[in-house]
Every structure is written in structure tokens, then in C-alpha cells.
Amino acid sequence: MPLHLLHHKSWNVYSPANIERVRRDEAKAREQVAEQEEHRLRREADERLSTLRQQSKDETRRWKHKRPGEDDTDRDIRLALGNTSASPNKEKQDHGSLVDAHGHIPLIPAPEKQSREQEKDPYTVYLSDAVGGRDRPKDTWYTSVQPKQEQWGDENPRKRERALTRLNADDPLVAMKRGVKALRENERQRQEWMRERERDLADVEEGNIESERTSIDIDIITTTITTTVATDEDTKIIKL
């Protein structure tokens, strides 16, 4: 189909209307999923609450029933003792109540009694008790090890050096510096090689010049000798 006719079709997936319709459908689907999840969680919470209430009723009913060989008086005494034993725990939990466990309103608050364990730091009480606390006679062998020593008590002076080497090996800045240093070393070697090459070329050129000079001198000497010999022969001929 020609592209200039595509925007006239209702099934065009790239039209603004269809894009907006897809967005609305996706948002509606997400809302439905969230609502179903909320209903499911609420239903599970209600089921758990109903189960707990039923268990509590069963336990209360079973607690109030007579036990084998127990009459009404024994049952009443047992229930009264159970309520009395549960009252102190209720008093500890209910900090805002004005009435104590005996049903009285205390006008003068009694001083709170705290044990030595409660006065200690809750984060260190177990650790201090594990090694004897403040009353321990002497330090144990595992607390007397010096931090600067190894497991067997030997000094290790290279430990810090190894740690520094390990840190440098993992440091990208150190790796970059090492690479720059290698490049500089290569550049220095290349320049030194170029200087040696220039010196060799200069020596070769100087040798060629000396060879040319030697050959010129030989030619001059040969010419001089030849001229001298010819002059001597001419002189002899003239004398004769």
C-alpha cells in the first residue's frame, strides 16, 4: 500500500488515535491488576484474622471447660490463678494505664527496679560476658595478640609494601602513568637511534670525501711525474 494512503486507514498502528487508545488500555489493565492484587491481599488478611479469632475462641472455650476430675470450685480457682499470673505481664505492656495490677491508682510512683544486665549496653553485654566482662582476671590468648603481628607472632615488615603494591596494581591512574613512562622511554630510544644513524651517515660521507681527496691527490702526483719525465726527455734531446 502507498504510504501516502496509510494515515487514512483506521488500523494504522502509528496514528495518534490508535497510540492513545493503546496507552489507555494498558493503564486500565494495570489498574485492574493492582485492584485484583489488593483484593487478594485483603481477602488473605481477613482469612488469617478469622483463623486467629477462631483459634483464640477454641483456646478460651477449652480453658474454661472443666478438666477431668475437676468440680466448679476447682475450675474457678484455676481461672482466678490464671488471671492473676497474667496481670503483671499486662501491667508491663500497658504503660499508659493509671490502674495497677491490683486495681489501685498509685499516687506516689514506686521506683523502677532495673537489673544490672538492663543497665548495661545492649550491644556489648553479650560480647563482654563472652570474655568474662570487667571481672575477668587476665586477658585471653586471642585478645592479647598484637595487631602488628601475623598469625604466628612473627613481624612482617613487607605486609604494608605488598598492600601498597596491590593497590597500585588496581589503580587506573598508576596504569596511565606507567603507560606514559613507557611511551617516553620508547621515544628516547628512537631519538637515540636517530642520532646514531645520523652519526653513521656523517662518517660515511666523510669517508667518501676522504676517498675523493685521495684519488685527486694521486691524479695530481701522477700528472706531475709524467710532466717531469717528459720535460727531462725533451732536455736531453735539445742537448744532443
Secondary structure as UniProt FT lines:
FT   HELIX           3..8
FT   TURN            10..11
FT   TURN            13..14
FT   HELIX           16..64
FT   TURN            68..69
FT   HELIX           72..93
FT   TURN            95..96
FT   TURN            101..102
FT   HELIX           116..119
FT   TURN            122..124
FT   HELIX           125..130
FT   TURN            131..132
FT   HELIX           133..135
FT   TURN            141..143
FT   TURN            147..148
FT   TURN            151..152
FT   TURN            157..158
FT   HELIX           159..170
FT   HELIX           172..239
//
